[in-house]
Amino acid sequence: MNGPIRRLAIGIYAAFMALLLGVTWVQVIRADELKLDARNPRPALTLRGKERGIMVTVDGTVVARSVQEENSRDFLREYPEGPTFAHVVGYSSYLVGQSGLEASYSQQLRSRRDLTISDIIAVIFGADLAPRNLELTLDARIQRAAAEALGDLTGAVVVMDPKTGAVLASYSNPSFDPALLAGDEASTNWERLLADPNRPLNDRATRELYAPGSTFKVVVAAAAIDTEVAAASTLFADPLAFQLPGSTATISNFDGRACGDGNTVRLDRAFIRSCNTVFADLAIQVGAPTIGLTADGMGWNRVLDFPWQIPAAVFRTEDLSLDAAALGQSGIGERDVRATPLHMAMVAATVANDGVTP
């Protein structure tokens, strides 16, 4: 074999090996990851007309089920509670994919009676092909109460059992009817929902970060008490406005008044009154590293264990260590602090559970 032919053969062999490695990487190593990728339409196409397991709340309310269509072998996905459970239960559509628990537990909920190769292998090893049902920790009574309390306001409500961490309610408003995305008109309805300026598809309870505001004072108070920088009875100055160090900006209380007699106020009283002036001062006294450690202990700056990935809460310890004014603003839950409503419910549950994160 002369030189050019040898080099050509080596090139063809190298290309073949690269192709083989690429196929192995995609079809074996990354198979599960790509199969579950929301951008992959192939799994969704297998959903058309297929039976799926029911979802039922802890109090026995069915929130998702498959109903066989008249004069057909196909099934249609129904959501009896409509918009009330839309974001947490999600939707399952062969046209626009899946979301929420429908996506997270799709493998358990789906029927495996199509007898694909993987299904046949599963049967050989004793698997049951029938769709499985899913019992939720959600309580329909609490979920409905959350939706009613929020009314027409834009926002979210999360209710959690402080002992177990079970989510009893998770409601986001504006909402939508997931049944709109279950049938043959799903694509049209999807485009309409995407174009809605109120963003009804957005799950504000678990997928969006907000400045937590005064709820973050729980973290600042915990950091101060744990490190003995302050106690419940510690007295703080009680001005109408707190001057941020190195800045011309000031922080005032919500109603523009002092939290006590205008001279001094106890920390516990300042906490009850949600006193901005005291907590801006306290945050600076405690320091960003200490608050950061307490926040990290309550789940900040890491991804929490949840059926779907939620954005990590943010407390910028390093940046705030260099800027006392920004730290004062962050001490009242503004500036460089972000968290989801779900995360702040977990913080409240930690307090109710004697300092143990559920």
N, C-alpha and C positions, 0 to 999 in steps of 0.2 A: 504494500500500500504506500503510494507516494505521499509527500508532505501535505499538499492541498486537500487531498481526499481524507487523510487522517484528521486534519484540523476540522474539516466539515463534519466528519463523523463525531468528533468530540463535541462540536458545537451543538449538533442535533441531540446527542446524548444528554448534554448539560441542560438544553431547553426542555427535553422530555422529563428529566429529573426535577427541574424547577416547577414544571406543570404538575407533576405527580405530588410534589410537596405542597403546592398551593391547593390542590384539590383535597388532599388529606387534611390540611389546616382548616379549610372551610367546612368540609363534610363530616369531619370527625372531631377535631379538637374544639372548634368553635360552633359545632352544630347546634347545641342546646341554646347558646347565647343568641345566635342568629335566628333561630326558630322563634324565640320569644321577643325579638326586636320589634318594636311597634311599627317600624317602617317596612317590615316584611309582610306583603299582602297574602302570601300563600296559605298560612294557617287560617286566615280569616275566610278564604274561599271555601275551606272545608266545613265552615259553620252553617252554610246555607241549608235551611230546612232540617237541621239536625236537632235532636232532643238534647237538652242540657238539664243538669240537676237543678232542684229548687234551692232558693236561698230563703231562710226563715230567721226571724229575729228571736231573741231569747224569750220573748213573751208569746211566741207562736204566730206572729204575723208574717205571711208570705210576701216577700218583696221582689222576687223574680221567679218565673216559672216558664216552662215550655208547654204550649197548648197545640194539639194536632189540628191542622186546618181541615175544614170540612171537605169531604171527597178528595182527600189528598193524604199521602204518606208523610208529607212535610210538617215540620213543627214551626211555630212562630213564638218568639220570645216575648213574654208579657211582663210588665212592671206595674203591679196593682196599686202601689203607693205613689206612682208618678214622680213628680219633681221632689217630693219630700226626701227620698233616698238617692236621688240621681247621682250625686258625685261619689258617694261612698260605695254604693252597689255598682255603679257604672253602667255600661251598655255592652252588648255583644252583637256585632254586625259583620256580615260577610262583605259589606261594601266599604265601611269606614273603620273597621277594626274593633278593638275592645278598650275598655278603661276600667278603673276601679277594681273591685273584687272580682268582677267578671274576667278581667285580664289576669290578675294575680293568681287566681285559682282555676284558670281555664282548663288546665290538664285534668284536674279532679272533676270539674263540672261537665266536661264534654263526654259525649257518647263515643265509645270506641268500637262501635259495631260495624264500621266500614272495613274492618279487617285489612288494614295496611300491614306491611311487613313487620313494622315495630309492634303492631297490635297482636299479630299472630305469635310473635316471639313472647310477648307478655302473657298471652293465654297459655302457652307451653309451660311457663313458669308459675301458673296458677292465678293470674290476674283476672279480675272481674271486669267485663267490658261495659257494664251498665254505668250510666252517669251517676256520680255521687252527689249527695245533697250537702249543703253548707249551712251550719247553724252559726249565727252571728252573735257577738256580744251586745250588739245594738238593741235597745229597748224602744219599740215603736211608740210607746206612750211618751217617752222622754224626747224622742226625735220629733214627734209632732209638736210637743210643747216648745221645743227650741225653734222650730219653724214659725210657730204662731207668735212667739215672743219677738223674733227678729222682724216679722212683718214685711214691710216694703223696704226696709233699710238694707243697704249693701254691706255685707260682712259675713261673719261665720260664728257658729256656736259649737263648742266641743265640750262634752261632759264625760268625765272619766271616774272610774271607781278607784279611790286612792289606795286601797289595799292591794288590788290585783293589777291595776293599770288597764283594766278592760275599758274599751271605749264604748260608752253607753249611748252617745249621740254624737253625730258629726254632720252638721248642716251648713251649707254654703248658699248664699243668696246674692244675686239672682240665680235661679236654677232653671232646669229644663225637664221636659218629659223624655226619658230615655227610650220610650216606645217609638219616638220619632226616628230613631236611628236603628230600629230593629228590622224594618221591612224593606221593600223594594224602593221606597222613596227616600231612603237614608241619605243618599248623596245630595239630593236637593235640600233636604232639611239640614244637613251638615253645613252646607254653604251658607244657608240662611242664619244658622246659629253662629257661625264664624263671623259673619258680617254684623251681628248685633253689637252695637257699641257698649251695651251693658255686660258683655262677656259672660254669658250664662254658662259656658262650658268650663270656665275656670273654677277649680276647686280652691276656694280661698281658705278653707279650713286646714289643708295639709300641704298645698303646693305653692303658696305664696308667702313671702317674707314681709313682715311689717315691723315698724318701730313699735315695740311693746308698750311704750308709755309707762304709766305709773305702775303697771304690773311688775316691771323690772325692779321696783323698789324692794320687793321681796328678796331678790338676790343680793342687793346692796345691804339690806338690813341683816341678812344671814351672814354675809361676809364680815360685817362689823362685829356682830355678837360672837361669832365663832372665834375670831382673833382677839376678842376683848378690847377692841378699839372703842367700843361703846356698849352700854347695856340698856335695857328698856328704860331705866330711870335716869339715864344720862341727860343732862340739860344742854340744849343748844340755843344759840342766839336765834331770835324770832323776828327778823326784819320783814318789812314789806317786800323787799327785793334783795337778792343776793348778788353781789358783784363778782363776776367770774374773773379769776386772776389772769393778769396779762391781757385783758380785753376790756373794751368799753361796754360790752353786753352785760345785761343783768337777767336774772331768772326770778319770776314772780310766781305766786300761787295762783291757782285757777280762778279764784274769786277776787284776787287782788288784795286780800286781807292777810293779816298775821294769823298763824295757826294757834297761838295761845294768847297771852296777855300783851304781846308786842315786845316783851323783854326777853324771856326765855321760855322754852317749851321742852317737855320730856320727849325722848325718842318714841316711846310707845304712842303718845298723843300725836306726834308728828306723823307717825305711820297711819294711824286711824284717819287723820285729816288729809292724808296723801300730800304732805307738805313739800312742795318743790324746793323751797329755799333751804330747808334742812337737809334734804337728800342730795342736793347738789354739793353742799358743804361736806356732808358725810362721805360721799364718793371720793372726794379729793383727799380727805383724811385717811380713808382706808387704803386708797391707792389702786391703780389699775391691775398690778400683778395679783393682789389678793382677791379682788373682785373677779378677775379672770379665772383663778383657781376654783372659786366657788361656782362660777358659771359653768366651767368645764365639768364640775362634779354633777351639775344638773343637766348635762347633755349638750352644752354649747360646743360649737366648732367641731362637731362630728355628726355623722349620719346615724339617725336612730333606727332601731329595729322596727320595721313596719311592713305591712303587706306590699307596699310599693315605695319606691325611693322618694323621700321628701328632702327638700333643701335643708342644709345644716344651719342652725341658728348661729349668728355671728356676734362676737364681742372682740373687738380689735385691741387686744391687750398691749401689743408692742407699740402701736400708734398712739394709744391713749396714755401710755406711760410718758410720752414726750409732750403732751398737750393737756395741761391742767384744766383749761377752759372747756375743751372738748370732753374731758372726763366728767366735769360737772354736769354738762348737758346730757351725757350718756347715763349718768347716775339717776336721771329721771326717765330713762327709757327712750331717749331721743338720740340724735346724732349718729353714733357709730355702733348702734345695737339693732339687731334684727332677729326676728323669730316668727315661726308660724303660730297660729292660734292653737294648734295641737300641742306644740311645745310648751306654750304658756299654761295650758291645762295641766300638763305634766308637772310644771313647777308648782302650781296650786295643789296638786295631788301630793307632791313631796312634802309640803308643809302640813297638809292634813294627815299624812302618814308618819308624823313625828320625825321628819327629816330624811326619811328613806325613800329614794326614788322608786316608784313602783315598776 
